[in-house]
Amino acid sequence: MMILAIDTALDACSAAVLDTTSGNTIAIESQAMQRGHAEALMPLIARVMKESGIGFAGLDRIAVITGPGSFTGLRVGLSAARGLALAAEKPVVGLSTLAAYAAPVVAENGAAAILSAIDARHDHVYFQLVGGDGSPIIKPKVAPIAEALEASQHGALHLVGNAANILAERWPADAAPPVKVDRQPAPDITWVAWIGAAVDPETAPPRPFYLRAPDAKPPKDRLEISTPRST
């Protein structure tokens, strides 16, 4: 299976083509960036596809990160993935950022549970906790950092994500210390492709996974709806 993976959710703009038959990532590019994903993504995808030596018709599936993450970044990646999938008549699947962070750790077959965490700002994080085998313990949520730290009651954890250091610095002194702290600005795009190959398109739609509403809200007068008076 040939998979094109795309990620613009956090501080990177990334794409890769994975050949699951050979197990090789045949083309990959990732650029660190906090802004400018919209301008960078399509040229980056074009370079990756050229390097892969296959056309879009040769793909079997497109995988894209759905969030949580930057609202603007997520829309860029999702729009590109859906547009390319429509034009190439290929299925597209959506994957959680938190799951993509945890996937390579689960693949190591370690015993420790995995706490994936993303900086949500304002002293909050997006996080989830899964067992060493990937089984869910705490479902994805956005919460104050203090609440995320309560996961320490589940024992020595492997921390991963762009907020891993934030949690490690505030880890409870009376809790078992993390077995590893793995801060990454964005998930490994190769693992995004592997997860994309494994999921069922029927249960992994390419829809935004925000976990909370955008900070920007429409003016109050646009939210008011007049109600006819009863007579």
Secondary structure as GFF3:
##gff-version 3
##sequence-region A 1 231
A	DSSP	beta_strand	2	7	.	.	.	ID=ss1
A	DSSP	beta_strand	12	19	.	.	.	ID=ss2
A	DSSP	beta_strand	24	32	.	.	.	ID=ss3
A	DSSP	alpha_helix	37	52	.	.	.	ID=ss4
A	DSSP	three_ten_helix	56	58	.	.	.	ID=ss5
A	DSSP	beta_strand	61	67	.	.	.	ID=ss6
A	DSSP	alpha_helix	71	88	.	.	.	ID=ss7
A	DSSP	beta_strand	92	96	.	.	.	ID=ss8
A	DSSP	alpha_helix	97	107	.	.	.	ID=ss9
A	DSSP	beta_strand	114	121	.	.	.	ID=ss10
A	DSSP	beta_strand	124	130	.	.	.	ID=ss11
A	DSSP	beta_strand	136	144	.	.	.	ID=ss12
A	DSSP	alpha_helix	145	149	.	.	.	ID=ss13
A	DSSP	three_ten_helix	150	154	.	.	.	ID=ss14
A	DSSP	beta_strand	158	161	.	.	.	ID=ss15
A	DSSP	alpha_helix	164	169	.	.	.	ID=ss16
A	DSSP	beta_strand	180	183	.	.	.	ID=ss17
A	DSSP	alpha_helix	189	198	.	.	.	ID=ss18
A	DSSP	alpha_helix	220	223	.	.	.	ID=ss19
###
